[in-house]
Amino acid sequence: MNLRQYFFMFRVRWRLALGIMLATAAIAVPVILMLPKQYTASTSLGVEIKSPDAVTTLLMPTNLASQEEIIRSERVTRQVVETLGFDADPQLRAGWQEASGGRGRFEDWLVEQLQRRLTVIPSRRGDNIITIQYRAASPAEAAAVANAFARHYADAAIQMKVEPARQYARWFGEQNKRLRAELEATQARLSAFQREKGIGVRDESLGAETERLASLAARLTAVQSEGVDARSKLRTGGDALPEVMQNSVIQGLRGDILRLEAKLRDAGANLGANHPQYRAMQAELGELKARLEAETRHVVSSVSAARSVSGDREREVKAALEAQRKKLLALRAERDSLAVLERDVEAAKQAYETAERRFTQSSLESQATQSNVFLIRPAIEPLEPSFPKVRLFILASVLFGALLGVGTAHALETLDRRVRCVEDVAGLVRMRVLSVIEREASPGALALARRNAPLALPRQAGST
């Protein structure tokens, strides 16, 4: 069927379509008006996802989908039920008895009912805004429940940050006590070691003993040099000793001997060997030589004695040097043990201070009352119901009635086909239309045609 055929069909059956449309609307409007009204209240919340604390950032959910799960969680819903007193409402309990026959728990049924009517809409624009909507039979209940969900969600956000901080605070408190005991024990061992070894000022004592060791080493070197020098002198012979050569007494005796020998040679040539004066000079020369030999022996013995003394001194200095070396090694071993104990004390102190700082930080975080959720717009009592949409539903019923009427007319026309226009005749006889004989126009139509087109002649009836 084309549009012309539809036009002629509806010109005949418009009363039927209109009647069906009006009947549908007449039935739908009372039903729509009798539907129980539902009111929807909404509140908007802002969520600060990022946190300055790394630990809190790891513990807190970091996307709006997780925040939606928190809002819809059983924990938050139960707090809403307790706050608004739904668990003490006899009407709700009667509704539970009727719906479940007394099976299950009343509180669980309330939680399920609230979660069904709750809608959480996270923002899709990336501005960290969440909208909470709740649908109820009264505007006051819808606004109260929506605000209660928002409030308890903010409380849950605080608890999610506070409860891990409390657990950390308890753990760090226990660790703090243990580390403090270890620090005190380590400091006690260090103090006992210092008292036992008599260690006061660490660096000055060790430095003094090191200087004394260096001084003994220098003295040993000097004594050894003296001993080597004395031995070398004794190996060269007594007359060649520098002490002998440089001795003034020996030099004087040698000079006297040389002069007396010269006189003795002259006296021997002039006086003879038996002359008393010659003999006196010989006796004097023998006495001088004896004195020279005695003085030389005395000098050589003093050098030998000095060598013996230097040997004794060398042994004494060696013994003192070895004792000082052992003492210094013992002091260094004590200092090493002291350094180990001091490092243990320092490590225990650092561990204790770190645990103390974390304990203080966790304790402060466990007392936090500031949430990362802030209210943007609280829920207010809606003035118009969200269900049913009366105007929209009535318009939809009218449209549905119109479609039903048109469909009914089309169905009747299909079942009882009539000839209403030229196209129906052509379709019925399956022949081409050559001419159309129009009906005679009414007098009113002819008068209207003359006024609109005075120069045009009216067509005669029966013309083609």
ZANU-684646 format. One line per 2 residues: their letters; for each residue x, z, y of C-alpha. Coordinates in Angstrom, 1 decimal. Example, Ala and Ser with C-alpha at 12.3 -4.5 7.8 and 13.67 -1.06 7.14 Angstrom:
<atoms>
as	12.3/7.8/-4.5; 13.7/7.1/-1.1
</atoms>
This chain:
<atoms>
mn	0.0/0.0/0.0; 1.2/-0.8/3.5
lr	0.5/1.1/6.7; -2.6/-1.0/7.5
qy	-4.1/-0.2/4.1; -3.3/3.5/4.7
ff	-4.8/3.4/8.1; -8.1/2.0/6.8
mf	-8.0/4.5/3.9; -7.6/7.5/6.2
rv	-10.2/6.1/8.6; -12.7/6.5/5.8
rw	-11.4/9.7/4.1; -10.1/11.7/7.2
rl	-12.9/14.2/6.9; -11.8/15.0/3.3
al	-8.2/15.5/4.4; -9.1/17.5/7.4
gi	-11.4/19.7/5.3; -8.7/20.4/2.8
ml	-6.2/21.2/5.5; -8.7/23.6/7.2
at	-9.6/25.2/3.9; -5.9/25.7/3.0
aa	-5.3/27.2/6.4; -8.4/29.4/6.2
ia	-7.1/30.8/2.9; -3.5/31.1/3.9
vp	-4.0/32.8/7.3; -5.7/35.9/5.9
vi	-3.2/36.1/3.1; -0.3/35.9/5.6
lm	-1.8/38.5/7.8; -2.4/40.8/4.8
lp	1.3/40.6/3.6; 3.2/43.9/4.0
kq	5.4/43.7/7.1; 9.1/44.1/6.7
yt	11.4/44.9/9.7; 15.1/44.1/9.8
as	17.5/46.1/12.0; 21.2/45.1/12.4
ts	24.3/46.7/13.8; 27.7/45.2/14.5
lg	31.1/46.8/13.7; 34.6/45.9/14.6
ve	37.3/46.5/12.0; 41.0/46.8/12.8
ik	42.8/45.5/9.7; 46.4/46.0/10.9
sp	47.9/49.5/10.8; 51.1/50.7/12.4
da	52.0/52.7/9.3; 53.3/50.7/6.3
vt	52.1/53.1/3.7; 48.6/53.2/5.3
tl	48.6/49.3/5.4; 49.3/49.2/1.7
lm	46.5/51.7/0.9; 43.9/50.2/3.1
pt	42.0/46.9/2.3; 43.2/44.0/4.4
nl	40.3/41.6/4.5; 36.7/41.6/5.5
as	35.5/40.9/1.9; 37.0/44.2/0.8
qe	35.3/45.9/3.8; 32.0/44.4/2.6
ei	32.5/46.0/-0.8; 33.2/49.3/0.8
ir	30.0/49.2/2.8; 27.9/48.3/-0.3
se	29.7/50.8/-2.5; 27.8/53.5/-4.3
rv	29.8/56.2/-2.5; 28.6/55.1/1.0
tr	25.0/54.5/-0.3; 24.7/58.0/-1.8
qv	25.9/59.5/1.5; 23.2/57.5/3.3
ve	20.6/58.8/0.8; 21.7/62.4/1.3
tl	21.8/62.1/5.1; 18.4/60.6/5.5
gf	16.8/62.8/2.9; 15.5/60.0/0.7
da	16.2/62.1/-2.4; 13.7/64.7/-1.2
dp	10.9/62.2/-0.4; 7.9/62.7/-2.7
ql	6.6/59.1/-2.1; 9.9/57.6/-3.1
ra	10.0/59.8/-6.2; 6.4/58.7/-7.1
gw	7.5/55.1/-6.6; 10.4/55.7/-9.0
qe	8.1/57.2/-11.6; 5.8/54.2/-11.3
as	8.6/51.6/-11.4; 10.8/53.1/-14.2
gg	8.4/55.4/-16.0; 10.8/58.3/-15.4
rg	13.8/56.7/-17.1; 17.2/57.0/-15.6
rf	18.2/59.1/-12.6; 16.1/59.1/-9.4
ed	19.3/59.0/-7.2; 20.6/55.9/-9.0
wl	17.3/54.1/-8.5; 17.4/55.0/-4.8
ve	20.9/53.6/-4.5; 19.9/50.4/-6.2
ql	16.8/50.0/-3.9; 18.9/50.5/-0.7
qr	21.6/48.1/-1.9; 18.9/45.5/-2.5
rl	17.6/45.7/1.0; 21.1/45.8/2.5
tv	22.8/42.7/3.8; 26.4/42.6/5.0
ip	27.6/39.6/6.9; 31.3/39.3/7.6
sr	32.3/37.2/10.6; 33.5/33.7/9.8
rg	35.3/33.2/13.1; 38.2/35.5/12.3
dn	37.3/38.1/14.8; 37.0/41.0/12.3
ii	33.4/41.7/13.1; 30.9/42.8/10.4
ti	27.1/42.8/10.8; 25.1/45.3/8.7
qy	21.4/44.4/8.3; 18.8/46.6/6.5
ra	15.2/45.6/5.7; 12.5/48.3/5.6
as	8.7/48.7/5.9; 9.0/50.5/9.3
pa	11.2/49.7/12.3; 12.4/53.3/12.6
ea	13.5/53.4/8.9; 15.3/50.0/9.2
aa	17.3/51.2/12.3; 18.0/54.6/10.9
va	19.3/53.2/7.6; 21.4/50.5/9.3
na	23.0/53.1/11.6; 23.6/55.5/8.7
fa	25.4/52.8/6.7; 27.6/52.1/9.8
rh	28.4/55.7/10.4; 29.2/56.5/6.7
ya	31.2/53.4/6.4; 33.4/54.6/9.3
da	33.6/58.0/7.6; 34.6/56.3/4.4
ai	37.3/54.3/6.2; 38.7/57.6/7.5
qm	38.6/59.2/4.1; 40.4/56.2/2.5
kv	43.2/56.8/5.0; 43.1/60.6/4.8
ep	42.8/61.2/1.1; 46.0/59.3/0.1
ar	47.8/61.0/3.0; 46.6/64.4/1.6
qy	47.9/63.5/-1.9; 51.2/62.4/-0.3
ar	51.4/65.6/1.7; 50.9/67.7/-1.5
wf	53.5/65.7/-3.4; 56.0/65.9/-0.5
ge	55.3/69.6/-0.2; 56.2/70.2/-3.8
qn	59.3/68.0/-3.5; 60.2/69.8/-0.2
kr	60.2/73.2/-2.0; 62.4/71.9/-4.8
lr	64.8/70.1/-2.5; 65.1/73.2/-0.3
ae	65.9/75.3/-3.4; 68.6/72.8/-4.4
le	70.0/72.7/-0.9; 70.2/76.5/-0.8
at	71.9/76.6/-4.2; 74.4/73.9/-3.2
qa	75.2/75.8/0.0; 75.7/79.0/-2.0
rl	78.2/77.3/-4.3; 80.1/75.9/-1.3
sa	80.3/79.3/0.4; 81.4/81.0/-2.9
fq	84.1/78.4/-3.4; 85.4/78.9/0.2
re	85.4/82.7/-0.2; 87.2/82.4/-3.6
kg	89.9/80.0/-2.3; 90.1/81.6/1.1
ig	89.4/78.4/2.8; 88.7/78.8/6.5
vr	89.6/76.0/8.8; 90.0/73.1/6.5
de	92.3/70.7/8.4; 94.6/73.2/10.1
sl	95.7/75.0/6.8; 96.3/71.7/5.0
ga	98.3/70.3/8.0; 100.5/73.4/8.3
et	101.3/73.3/4.6; 102.1/69.6/4.8
er	104.5/70.2/7.8; 106.2/73.0/5.8
la	106.7/70.6/2.9; 108.3/68.0/5.2
sl	110.5/70.7/6.7; 111.8/71.8/3.3
aa	112.4/68.2/2.3; 114.5/67.7/5.4
rl	116.5/70.9/4.7; 117.1/69.8/1.1
ta	118.4/66.5/2.4; 120.8/68.3/4.8
vq	122.0/70.8/2.2; 122.6/68.0/-0.3
se	124.6/66.1/2.3; 126.7/69.1/2.9
gv	127.4/69.6/-0.8; 128.3/66.0/-1.3
da	130.7/66.2/1.7; 132.4/69.4/0.4
rs	132.9/67.9/-3.1; 134.4/64.7/-1.7
kl	136.7/66.8/0.5; 137.9/68.9/-2.5
rt	138.6/65.8/-4.6; 141.0/64.5/-1.9
gg	143.3/67.5/-2.2; 144.0/70.6/-0.1
da	146.5/69.1/2.4; 144.2/66.2/3.2
lp	141.2/68.3/4.0; 140.0/67.8/7.6
ev	139.7/71.6/7.9; 143.4/71.9/6.9
mq	144.5/69.0/9.1; 142.6/70.3/12.1
ns	143.5/74.0/11.7; 145.6/75.2/14.7
vi	147.4/77.9/12.8; 148.5/75.5/10.1
qg	149.5/73.0/12.7; 151.6/75.7/14.5
lr	153.2/76.7/11.2; 154.0/73.2/10.3
gd	155.6/72.7/13.7; 157.7/75.8/13.4
il	158.8/74.8/9.9; 159.9/71.3/11.2
rl	161.9/72.9/14.1; 163.5/75.5/11.8
ea	164.4/72.8/9.3; 166.1/70.8/12.0
kl	168.1/73.9/13.1; 168.9/74.7/9.5
rd	170.4/71.3/9.0; 172.5/71.7/12.1
ag	173.6/75.2/11.1; 174.5/74.0/7.6
an	176.8/71.3/9.1; 178.4/73.7/11.6
lg	178.3/77.1/9.9; 178.1/76.5/6.2
an	175.7/77.6/3.6; 177.2/81.1/3.2
hp	177.0/82.0/6.8; 174.7/85.0/7.5
qy	173.0/83.2/10.3; 172.3/80.2/8.0
ra	171.0/82.5/5.3; 168.7/84.3/7.9
mq	167.4/80.9/9.0; 166.7/80.0/5.3
ae	164.8/83.3/4.8; 162.8/82.7/7.9
lg	162.0/79.1/6.7; 160.8/80.4/3.3
el	158.7/83.0/5.1; 157.1/80.2/7.3
ka	156.4/78.0/4.2; 154.9/80.9/2.4
rl	152.6/81.6/5.4; 151.7/77.9/5.6
ea	150.8/77.8/1.9; 148.8/81.0/2.2
et	146.9/79.7/5.2; 146.3/76.4/3.4
rh	145.0/78.2/0.4; 142.7/80.2/2.6
vv	141.3/77.1/4.3; 140.8/75.4/0.9
ss	139.1/78.5/-0.6; 136.8/78.6/2.4
vs	135.8/75.0/1.8; 135.3/75.7/-1.9
aa	133.2/78.7/-1.0; 131.2/76.6/1.4
rs	130.6/74.1/-1.4; 129.4/76.9/-3.7
vs	127.2/78.2/-1.0; 125.7/74.8/-0.3
gd	125.0/74.4/-4.1; 123.2/77.7/-4.1
re	121.3/76.7/-1.0; 120.4/73.4/-2.5
re	118.9/75.1/-5.6; 117.0/77.5/-3.4
vk	115.7/74.7/-1.2; 114.7/72.7/-4.3
aa	112.9/75.6/-5.8; 111.1/76.2/-2.4
le	110.3/72.5/-2.1; 108.9/72.3/-5.6
aq	106.8/75.5/-5.0; 105.5/74.1/-1.7
rk	104.7/70.8/-3.4; 102.7/72.6/-6.1
kl	101.0/74.7/-3.5; 100.1/71.6/-1.5
la	98.8/69.8/-4.6; 96.6/72.9/-5.3
lr	95.4/72.9/-1.7; 94.5/69.2/-2.0
ae	92.7/69.8/-5.2; 90.8/72.6/-3.6
rd	90.0/70.3/-0.6; 88.8/67.6/-3.0
sl	86.5/70.1/-4.7; 85.4/71.4/-1.3
av	84.7/67.8/-0.2; 82.6/67.2/-3.4
le	80.6/70.4/-2.6; 80.2/69.4/1.0
rd	79.0/66.0/0.0; 76.5/67.6/-2.4
ve	75.4/69.8/0.5; 75.0/66.9/2.8
aa	73.1/64.8/0.3; 70.8/67.7/-0.5
kq	70.3/68.3/3.2; 69.5/64.6/3.9
ay	67.0/64.5/1.0; 65.4/67.7/2.2
et	65.2/66.5/5.8; 63.7/63.1/4.6
ae	61.1/65.0/2.5; 60.4/67.3/5.4
rr	59.8/64.3/7.8; 57.5/62.6/5.3
ft	55.7/65.9/4.6; 55.1/66.4/8.3
qs	53.9/62.8/8.8; 51.6/62.9/5.8
sl	50.2/66.3/6.9; 49.4/64.8/10.3
es	47.8/61.7/8.8; 45.7/63.9/6.5
qa	44.2/65.5/9.5; 43.4/62.2/11.3
tq	39.9/61.8/12.6; 40.3/58.3/14.2
sn	38.9/55.4/12.2; 39.9/51.8/12.3
vf	36.2/50.9/12.5; 34.5/50.9/15.9
li	30.8/50.4/16.8; 30.1/47.3/18.8
rp	26.3/47.3/18.8; 24.1/50.1/17.3
ai	20.9/49.2/15.4; 17.7/49.6/17.4
ep	14.1/49.5/16.2; 13.0/45.9/15.9
le	9.8/45.0/17.9; 8.8/42.1/15.6
ps	8.7/42.0/11.8; 11.3/39.9/10.1
fp	8.7/39.2/7.3; 6.3/37.6/7.3
kv	7.0/35.1/10.1; 3.3/34.7/11.0
rl	3.6/31.7/13.2; 6.1/29.9/11.0
fi	4.0/30.7/7.9; 0.7/29.5/9.5
la	2.4/26.3/10.7; 3.8/25.9/7.2
sv	0.3/26.4/5.7; -1.2/23.9/8.1
lf	1.5/21.4/7.2; 1.0/22.1/3.5
ga	-2.8/21.7/3.9; -2.3/18.4/5.7
ll	0.0/17.1/2.9; -2.4/18.3/0.3
gv	-5.3/16.6/2.1; -3.3/13.3/2.4
gt	-2.3/13.5/-1.2; -5.9/14.2/-2.3
ah	-7.2/11.2/-0.3; -4.4/9.0/-1.7
al	-5.2/10.2/-5.2; -8.9/9.5/-4.8
et	-8.3/6.1/-3.2; -6.0/5.2/-6.2
ld	-8.6/6.3/-8.7; -11.5/4.6/-6.9
rr	-10.1/1.5/-5.2; -12.2/-0.1/-2.4
vr	-11.8/-3.3/-0.3; -11.3/-2.1/3.2
cv	-9.1/-4.8/4.8; -7.8/-8.3/4.4
ed	-4.8/-7.1/2.4; -7.1/-5.5/-0.1
va	-9.0/-8.9/-0.6; -5.7/-10.8/-0.9
gl	-4.4/-8.3/-3.4; -7.6/-8.3/-5.4
vr	-8.0/-12.2/-5.7; -4.2/-12.8/-5.6
mr	-4.6/-15.6/-3.1; -3.2/-16.3/0.3
vl	-5.4/-15.6/3.4; -6.2/-18.8/5.3
sv	-8.6/-17.4/8.0; -10.3/-14.2/9.0
ie	-13.9/-14.1/10.2; -14.2/-11.3/12.7
re	-17.3/-9.2/13.3; -19.3/-9.8/16.5
as	-18.1/-7.5/19.1; -20.5/-4.9/20.6
pg	-21.8/-5.4/24.2; -19.7/-2.5/25.4
al	-16.6/-4.0/23.9; -17.4/-7.4/25.5
al	-17.9/-5.8/28.9; -14.6/-4.0/28.7
ar	-12.8/-7.2/27.7; -14.3/-9.0/30.7
rn	-13.1/-6.3/33.1; -9.6/-6.3/31.7
ap	-9.3/-10.1/31.4; -11.9/-11.9/33.7
la	-10.5/-15.4/33.1; -10.6/-15.2/29.4
lp	-13.7/-16.5/27.5; -15.2/-14.3/24.8
rq	-14.8/-15.7/21.4; -18.1/-16.7/19.6
ag	-19.2/-15.1/16.5; -18.1/-17.0/13.4
st	-15.1/-18.6/15.1; -11.9/-18.6/13.2
</atoms>
